[in-house]
Amino acid sequence: MSEIRQRGPGGPEHAGRVQLSWRIVPAPEPIGALTVGVSEVGLCLVGFGAVPERAAAAAARLGAEPVEDREGTAQAAAQLAEYLAGERQGFDLPLDWRLTHRTQRTVLQALFAHVPFGATTTYAELAALSGAYEGHGYTAARGVGSIMGSNPIPVVVPCHRVMAAGGLGGFGGGRATKEWLLAHEGVLAPTLF
């Protein structure tokens, strides 16, 4: 796995090499923290918890050097903090989709473009909306569920807004986090959990 470095006052330690800037963003409980990764293209990673190892793994997949860098992640960190504080409902960050592939990318891009703050959709509805699973019926919803669990940019690409037909469904950040995010957006009443 890639070694994690910190950006020094004179700039990145390895000038000229591609880097993945990362940092930990504090978040309210039950989230606790988010690990954010930004490439030269845009935001590519939001991980639940303080997990620098996820930044290192993402950097390795991108052929980049992971560098703890407050400056390179400032815009993403600020927008996430504003969202978590109730001061922002959408994100206008450039996104780097390279940690996604084919069908996964199609479904996640449809989710990002078409399911706004305060709205929800089901796995089956998102499958139909994305067009990625035409003619697959029941397996389409299961495929979308799997994709939501592997979303490398949760919160910004809002997989918490995707529900099972009969309830909340699963969530990579845990059920309590999904409930908190949906309550934060006014979809669930806080007293329901």
Buried (B, 14 or more C-beta within 10 A) or exposed (E): EBEBBEBEEEEBEEEEEEBBBBBBBEBEEBBBBBBBBBBBEBBBBBBBBBBBEBBBBBBBBBEBBBBBBEEBBEBBBEBBBEBBEEEBEEBEBEBBBBBBEEBBBBBBBBBBEEBEBEEBBBBBBBBBBBEBBEEEEEEBBBBBBBBBEEBBBBBBBBBBBBBEEEEBBBBBBBEEBBBBBBBBBEBBEEEEE
